[in-house]
Amino acid sequence: MKLKDFEKHLTDHGCKLLREGGNHSIWVNKANLKQSAVVRHKEIDNRLCKNICKQLDIPSV
């Protein structure tokens, strides 16, 4: 999945970018304050996207 599409999925489900790290971006779900790191590659593996969604407690892509 493309990073831009995944970031749009995160924002559509109430998540916000908390901060930028060295190789990752930290996203937080504002509803339950759960956090997850998202790699900054142009393409992200679909299994990784599902795991991030599970960590943030939002519907999978």
N, C-alpha and C positions, 0 to 999 in steps of 0.2 A: 504494500500500500504506500502511496506517496505521502510524505511528511505533511504537506499542506492539507491534504484530505483528512489525515488523522487529527491534525490540530483543529480543523473545523468540526470534526466529530466531538472532540473534547469540549470545545466552547459551546456547541449546541446542547450539550448535556450538563451545563453549569460549572465547568472547570475553568480555572484561570491559570495563567502562567505566573508562578510565584517568583522564580529567579532563574538566571542563566548560570550554569556551572561551567566547568572546563570543557567537558565533552557531552554533557547532558543538560536538558532543560527540566526544571522541577515544576510539575503541575500539581495543583491542589483542587479537590472537589469542595466547593464552598458550602455545600449542604451538610457534609459530614466531616470535613477537615482532613480527609485522607489525602496522602501525597504519594506521588510516584515520579520516577525519573524517566524521561523520554530521550532516547538518543537523537542526535542531530545528523541523521543521514538522509539522503534524498529519498531512499526507499527503506521501509521498515517491514520486517517479516510479519506475516499475518498472525502467527502464533504469539509473537511479542506484543502485537497490538491487543490481542485478546487478554493476555496476562496483565497488561497495563490497565485495561478497562476493568478487569476483575479487582485489581488493587485499588482503583478509584471508586469501585462500586457503582459503575454505570453500565448500560447495555453494551454488549460486544458489537464490533463493527460487522 
